[in-house]
């Protein structure tokens, strides 16, 4: 069984920083794309950033230059460094990864971690 476990959310003041981490555990054979999504109150799930297994990254315009996504293929982890945080970054953040096991490949999701940006 595969699990994605996130950590690192919390409360931060505007302009501050947080680092989110996510680790894939269990019967992982391969991981292709990994990413972070967020859901703001009353809104749909939104892609924030992705990284493929070659290290190519993509960001939505509102976080470009402030957020950095990285991954460690040996440790099956993906991190999101968030700097210059704004109140509009407040959301539940979810880790996502497309993971292959011995029998199939599919999308997996973490449980979500709350990020609140407020003074």
Secondary structure, DSSP 8 states (H G I E B T S, - for coil): --EEEEE--EEE-TT--EEEEEEEESS--EEEEEEEEEE-TTS-EEEEEEE-TT--EEE-TTTTTTEEEEEETTTTEEEEEE-S--GGG-EEEEEEEEEE-SS-EEEEE---EEEEE--
